[in-house]
Amino acid sequence: MTEQTTQPVETEKKPGPALKLILARKIGMTRIYSPTGEFVPVTVLQSSSCPIIQVKKKETDGYDAIQVAAEPCKEKNVTKPLLGHFAKAQVVPHSVLREFRVGKTDDLQPGQELKVTNFTPGDLVDVTGYTRGKGFAGVVKRHRFRGGPRTHGQSDRARAPGSSGGQRPQRVLKGVRGPGHLGHAWTTTQRLKVVQVDAENNLLMIHGAVPGPNGGVVSVQTTTRPKRVPKIMPKASAKADKAKAGKDAAKAPAKAAPKK
């Protein structure tokens, strides 16, 4: 018997939806100038088209979401279950696969592609990724402890954490801050502004810094943080203003009579 393998089939690309979400790789930071000459620091993200691999619906999966892939790779670098997963969507294997929650999935189908052209300058987005890993760190660097005194004979306790327990219960309680792994944490930076979109080179320029080192993969999607509404204090009535002015006048010291 000959062994049968599941091979993904590349079919005609379907038109992509207008969803403002994508997977991109962080290139680095640079600066651009606005038309008014303002200096704007931006992070450059590069992304190719990201196909939709699976559409999850509330009726079948309990929630609405889509799986998006990025970074095409060779078949030998993908496990057999994932190879069949990509073949079912009729998409070539990819090395990155992430899930996004969406509001509606009625018009979404596997094989549709998401591109950077879905974004426009001025959009507010949330960027999610792993922060830069810094390995094992002490409490001064990890938790910004002050450290011990530099005098009175404590030559080796300048950056030590000090006591981490008490007389009772004679053990270290959970949650006590101490040295350990720093960085490489899954985090989201919210409400970043899209400054420029380069459709020719598939570049997305975002104002400010985004999580992760250069070369890391991040997800970009429309922000979920609502717009801040400034609080406006109600104006005092004219009667209250007049009463306050009368109290201030009563408290003010009387002026001395001019000398003749």
C-alpha positions in Angstrom: 0.0 0.0 0.0 1.2 3.5 -0.8 0.9 6.1 2.0 -1.5 8.9 1.2 -0.6 12.4 2.5 -2.8 15.3 2.8 -1.5 18.1 0.5 -2.9 21.6 0.7 -4.3 22.9 -2.6 -3.8 26.5 -3.6 -6.9 27.8 -5.2 -8.0 31.1 -6.6 -7.7 33.8 -3.9 -11.0 35.0 -2.5 -11.7 38.7 -2.0 -10.8 39.7 1.6 -13.2 41.3 4.1 -12.8 44.8 5.4 -11.8 43.7 8.9 -9.2 46.0 10.4 -6.9 43.2 11.9 -3.7 41.7 10.8 -0.6 39.8 11.8 2.7 41.7 11.2 6.4 41.4 12.0 8.1 44.3 13.9 10.9 45.8 11.8 12.0 48.6 14.1 11.4 52.2 14.9 12.1 55.3 12.8 10.7 58.8 12.5 8.7 60.7 9.9 7.6 64.3 9.6 4.0 65.4 9.3 2.9 67.9 6.7 3.2 70.6 9.3 6.8 69.6 10.1 6.1 67.8 13.3 8.5 65.0 14.4 6.6 61.7 14.8 8.3 58.6 16.1 6.8 55.5 14.5 7.1 51.7 14.7 7.3 50.0 11.3 5.4 46.7 10.9 5.6 44.6 7.8 3.0 42.1 6.8 2.0 40.1 3.8 -1.6 39.0 3.2 -3.0 37.0 6.1 -5.5 34.3 5.1 -8.4 33.2 7.3 -7.9 29.5 8.2 -11.1 28.8 10.3 -14.3 30.6 11.1 -15.8 29.9 14.5 -19.4 30.6 15.2 -21.4 30.9 18.3 -23.8 28.1 17.3 -21.1 25.5 16.9 -18.1 26.8 19.0 -19.8 29.0 21.6 -18.3 32.3 20.4 -17.5 34.2 17.2 -13.9 34.3 16.1 -11.5 33.6 13.2 -8.1 32.0 12.9 -5.6 34.0 10.9 -2.3 32.7 9.6 0.9 34.5 8.6 4.4 33.7 7.4 4.2 31.0 4.7 6.6 28.1 5.3 7.6 24.7 4.0 5.4 21.6 4.6 8.1 19.8 6.5 8.0 22.5 9.2 4.4 21.9 10.0 2.9 19.0 11.9 0.5 16.6 10.2 -2.6 17.8 12.1 -1.9 21.4 11.1 -1.1 20.4 7.6 -4.6 18.9 7.3 -6.0 22.0 9.0 -4.5 24.2 6.3 -5.5 21.8 3.5 -9.1 22.0 4.6 -9.0 25.8 4.2 -7.2 25.4 0.9 -4.3 27.5 2.1 -0.5 26.7 2.0 1.1 26.0 5.3 2.0 29.0 7.5 4.2 29.2 10.6 2.1 31.7 12.6 -1.5 31.0 13.6 -3.6 33.2 15.9 -7.2 33.8 16.8 -9.2 37.0 16.8 -12.6 37.6 18.4 -15.0 39.3 16.0 -18.5 40.6 16.2 -20.1 38.9 13.2 -18.9 35.9 11.1 -21.7 35.7 8.6 -19.7 37.1 5.6 -16.4 35.5 6.5 -15.0 32.3 4.8 -11.8 30.4 5.0 -9.3 31.5 2.4 -10.2 35.2 2.5 -7.2 37.4 3.0 -6.6 40.3 5.3 -4.3 43.1 4.1 -2.7 46.3 5.4 -4.8 48.3 3.0 -7.8 47.7 5.3 -6.2 50.3 7.7 -6.3 54.0 7.0 -4.2 56.8 8.6 -5.8 58.0 11.8 -7.2 54.6 12.9 -6.7 53.7 16.6 -5.5 50.1 17.1 -4.4 47.7 19.8 -1.1 45.9 19.3 -0.6 42.6 21.1 2.6 40.6 21.4 5.3 39.2 23.7 7.5 41.8 25.5 11.2 41.7 25.2 12.6 38.8 27.3 15.4 39.8 29.8 16.1 36.5 31.5 16.6 36.2 35.2 16.6 39.5 37.1 17.0 40.7 40.6 14.4 42.6 42.7 16.0 46.0 41.9 15.6 45.6 38.2 12.4 43.5 38.3 10.4 45.3 41.0 12.4 48.5 41.4 13.4 47.8 45.0 15.6 50.5 46.6 18.1 48.0 48.0 19.9 48.0 51.3 22.1 50.8 52.8 25.5 51.4 51.3 27.2 51.8 54.6 27.4 50.3 58.2 29.4 47.3 57.0 26.8 46.0 54.5 29.2 45.7 51.6 27.3 42.9 49.8 23.6 43.8 50.5 23.3 46.9 48.2 20.9 45.1 45.8 19.5 42.4 48.1 15.7 42.0 48.6 16.0 41.8 52.4 13.7 39.7 54.5 10.9 37.9 52.7 9.1 36.3 55.6 8.2 36.8 59.3 8.3 35.0 62.5 4.9 33.5 61.8 3.8 31.5 59.8 7.6 30.8 59.3 7.3 30.5 55.5 7.2 32.8 52.5 3.7 33.8 51.7 2.4 33.6 48.1 2.7 36.8 46.1 5.9 38.1 47.8 7.9 39.9 45.2 11.4 38.4 44.6 13.9 37.7 41.8 12.9 35.7 38.8 12.1 35.7 35.1 11.6 39.2 33.7 9.9 40.0 30.4 8.5 37.7 27.6 5.0 38.5 28.8 1.9 38.6 26.7 0.7 42.2 26.7 -1.3 44.7 24.7 -0.7 48.4 24.0 -4.0 50.1 23.4 -5.1 53.1 21.4 -2.1 53.5 19.1 -2.6 55.7 16.1 -1.9 54.5 12.5 0.2 57.2 10.9 1.0 55.8 7.4 0.1 52.8 5.3 2.5 51.7 2.5 0.5 49.3 0.3 3.3 48.8 -2.1 5.7 47.4 0.5 3.0 46.1 2.9 4.2 48.4 5.7 2.2 49.8 8.6 3.6 52.7 10.5 2.2 53.2 14.0 2.8 56.1 16.3 4.8 55.1 19.4 6.3 51.8 20.6 4.7 48.4 20.4 5.5 45.3 22.5 8.3 42.9 21.6 11.8 43.0 20.1 12.6 43.6 16.4 11.6 40.6 14.4 8.8 39.6 16.7 5.3 38.9 15.5 2.4 41.1 16.8 -1.3 41.3 16.1 -2.9 44.5 15.2 -6.6 45.1 15.4 -9.1 48.0 16.0 -9.0 49.2 19.5 -11.5 47.9 22.1 -10.9 50.8 24.5 -13.7 53.4 24.3 -12.9 57.0 23.5 -12.2 59.2 26.6 -15.0 61.7 27.2 -13.8 64.7 29.2 -15.8 65.5 32.3 -17.5 68.9 32.2 -18.3 70.4 35.6 -21.7 72.1 35.8 -21.5 75.8 36.0 -22.7 77.4 39.3 -25.8 79.5 39.1 -25.6 83.3 39.2 -27.2 83.4 42.6 -24.5 81.1 44.1 -21.8 83.2 42.5 -23.3 86.4 44.1 -23.5 84.7 47.5 -19.9 83.6 47.3 -18.8 87.1 46.3 -20.6 88.5 49.3 -18.9 86.0 51.7 -15.5 86.9 50.2 -16.2 90.6 50.7 -17.2 90.0 54.3 -14.0 88.0 55.1 -11.7 90.6 53.5 -10.1 93.0 56.0 -11.4 96.6 56.1 -9.2 99.2 54.4 -7.6 101.8 56.8 -8.8 105.4 56.4 -6.3 107.7 54.6 -4.3 110.0 57.0 -5.0 113.7 56.7 
